Amino acid sequence: MNSQNKKVNLALVGATGLVGIEFIKILNERDFPFNKLFLFASEKNFGKKIKVKDSVYTVNRFDEKYFDDIDIAFFATSTKDSLEMIKMIKNKKTVSIDNSSAFRMKENIPLVVPEVNFHKIKKGTKIIANPNCSTIQLVTVLYLLERIDKINSVVVSTYQAISGGGKELMNIFLKQQKGIYTENEPVVFNNLIQFIGKFKNGFCEEEHKIINETKKILENKKLKITATTIRVPVLNSHTQSVMAEFKKNVGIDKVKKIINKSSGIVLTDTIDPISVSGTNLVFVSRLRKDPFFKNRIHFIITADNLRIGAALNGIKIAERLRDEI
Ligand SMILES: NC(=O)c1ccc[n+]([C@@H]2O[C@H](COP(=O)([O-])OP(=O)(O)OC[C@H]3O[C@@H](n4cnc5c(N)ncnc54)[C@H](OP(=O)(O)O)[C@@H]3O)[C@@H](O)[C@H]2O)c1
């Protein structure tokens, strides 16, 4: 069969969440031929009808019985649910692409950004981890820059959107926007939260994820990378201020040239999260040399966390996987 027309059977677990909805939008936008599609969510959405391409699908309760002939399953669920559910289908033929952090740092599980390390997926791989949303946009750019020269150190500070915290945080934000505040909820509207997740050794969970996942994907355990992650009152798309230090002095023109030649990264003077949202591109802006350290450059990365940082990454993996199934 012409691999162009090859159809696979798909499942999407967490179809009604922010990432799940983005998966559906992208399936509608792209030419990804599939036969069956099963959608799953929590009890509150059982029976909900969702249109994908020209068919209407019903949201079901997750059950391993649906997975006998599912080739690829996307998981856009919590870490706990992904762990349990993927374990339940381990004897099926399904390859699971998981957006949670459940499997990312497991040594034998590939943590994949297709443009960077698709080769980590081997014949027989059953679980593929999608990296953290901030990690994906960062490594996409660092990987490209490493083609000029080895990067010694990275300092990244993030301005992360509300949608990165899922549907619940988004609903809190929208409620507070209308002036409704409830006790014990974080104040996210008109505010800025200086950490994301629990603290360990002075760094919060999101910072550990960026640091560890970047090292794993770039296969550079010695990379000197530190991160500061901040939640800002922006609905969607993450922004990162990055300092990257090369081993040697690299001219800024060389950096501009390689970004301009790349297919998925756009170099621009300035850009904002509203303009970036809904796009399938990673934007690099404010690119400049450090005035004091000749090997250092500074720039800003902005990308849609639900697309680049989650659903699109999963779909791109599946598109390449489809040719090999
Ligand atoms: N948001 C981002 O930018 C982003 C980026 C990268 C990775 N991730 C990761 O991707 C995952 C999903 O994130 P999200 O932002 O989409 O979260 P979300 O908006 O809270 O959505 C969670 C989804 O899980 C579903 N779910 C809950 N319990 C379930 C169950 N028992 N069976 C089946 N489905 C169940 C929910 O269904 P109901 O709607 O019925 O409750 C919903 O569809 C998380 O692990 C997150 O860390 C998120």
PDBQT file of the ligand as one rigid body, heavy atoms in Angstrom, charges set to zero:
ROOT
HETATM    1  N1  LIG A 401      -1.914  22.223  28.843  1.00  0.00    +0.000 N 
HETATM    2  C1  LIG A 401      -0.713  22.183  28.269  1.00  0.00    +0.000 C 
HETATM    3  O1  LIG A 401      -0.207  23.167  27.698  1.00  0.00    +0.000 OA
HETATM    4  C2  LIG A 401       0.092  20.905  28.301  1.00  0.00    +0.000 A 
HETATM    5  C3  LIG A 401       1.275  20.846  27.552  1.00  0.00    +0.000 A 
HETATM    6  C4  LIG A 401       2.045  19.675  27.589  1.00  0.00    +0.000 A 
HETATM    7  C5  LIG A 401       1.614  18.602  28.339  1.00  0.00    +0.000 A 
HETATM    8  N2  LIG A 401       0.456  18.694  29.053  1.00  0.00    +0.000 N 
HETATM    9  C6  LIG A 401       0.038  17.515  29.800  1.00  0.00    +0.000 C 
HETATM   10  O2  LIG A 401      -1.033  16.907  29.050  1.00  0.00    +0.000 OA
HETATM   11  C7  LIG A 401      -1.985  16.319  29.932  1.00  0.00    +0.000 C 
HETATM   12  C8  LIG A 401      -3.354  16.929  29.650  1.00  0.00    +0.000 C 
HETATM   13  O3  LIG A 401      -3.277  18.315  29.910  1.00  0.00    +0.000 OA
HETATM   14  P1  LIG A 401      -4.534  19.283  29.708  1.00  0.00    +0.000 P 
HETATM   15  O4  LIG A 401      -3.999  20.649  29.896  1.00  0.00    +0.000 OA
HETATM   16  O5  LIG A 401      -5.279  18.955  28.464  1.00  0.00    +0.000 OA
HETATM   17  O6  LIG A 401      -5.444  18.890  30.971  1.00  0.00    +0.000 OA
HETATM   18  P2  LIG A 401      -7.004  19.103  31.162  1.00  0.00    +0.000 P 
HETATM   19  O7  LIG A 401      -7.461  20.285  30.380  1.00  0.00    +0.000 OA
HETATM   20  O8  LIG A 401      -7.232  19.100  32.621  1.00  0.00    +0.000 OA
HETATM   21  O9  LIG A 401      -7.670  17.794  30.511  1.00  0.00    +0.000 OA
HETATM   22  C9  LIG A 401      -7.582  16.535  31.124  1.00  0.00    +0.000 C 
HETATM   23  C10 LIG A 401      -8.335  15.533  30.295  1.00  0.00    +0.000 C 
HETATM   24  O10 LIG A 401      -8.264  14.267  30.969  1.00  0.00    +0.000 OA
HETATM   25  C11 LIG A 401      -9.588  13.727  30.980  1.00  0.00    +0.000 C 
HETATM   26  N3  LIG A 401      -9.790  12.748  32.050  1.00  0.00    +0.000 N 
HETATM   27  C12 LIG A 401      -9.847  12.953  33.393  1.00  0.00    +0.000 A 
HETATM   28  N4  LIG A 401     -10.099  11.777  34.016  1.00  0.00    +0.000 NA
HETATM   29  C13 LIG A 401     -10.210  10.838  33.035  1.00  0.00    +0.000 A 
HETATM   30  C14 LIG A 401     -10.503   9.450  33.032  1.00  0.00    +0.000 A 
HETATM   31  N5  LIG A 401     -10.733   8.772  34.159  1.00  0.00    +0.000 N 
HETATM   32  N6  LIG A 401     -10.555   8.800  31.838  1.00  0.00    +0.000 NA
HETATM   33  C15 LIG A 401     -10.322   9.447  30.672  1.00  0.00    +0.000 A 
HETATM   34  N7  LIG A 401     -10.056  10.781  30.609  1.00  0.00    +0.000 NA
HETATM   35  C16 LIG A 401     -10.005  11.457  31.793  1.00  0.00    +0.000 A 
HETATM   36  C17 LIG A 401     -10.476  14.937  31.159  1.00  0.00    +0.000 C 
HETATM   37  O11 LIG A 401     -11.830  14.630  30.875  1.00  0.00    +0.000 OA
HETATM   38  P3  LIG A 401     -13.022  15.603  31.351  1.00  0.00    +0.000 P 
HETATM   39  O12 LIG A 401     -12.979  16.780  30.450  1.00  0.00    +0.000 OA
HETATM   40  O13 LIG A 401     -14.224  14.761  31.145  1.00  0.00    +0.000 OA
HETATM   41  O14 LIG A 401     -12.756  15.951  32.769  1.00  0.00    +0.000 OA
HETATM   42  C18 LIG A 401      -9.833  15.848  30.121  1.00  0.00    +0.000 C 
HETATM   43  O15 LIG A 401     -10.256  15.471  28.841  1.00  0.00    +0.000 OA
HETATM   44  C19 LIG A 401      -1.458  16.573  31.349  1.00  0.00    +0.000 C 
HETATM   45  O16 LIG A 401      -0.694  15.480  31.781  1.00  0.00    +0.000 OA
HETATM   46  C20 LIG A 401      -0.548  17.791  31.172  1.00  0.00    +0.000 C 
HETATM   47  O17 LIG A 401       0.451  17.886  32.153  1.00  0.00    +0.000 OA
HETATM   48  C21 LIG A 401      -0.307  19.808  29.044  1.00  0.00    +0.000 A 
ENDROOT
TORSDOF 0
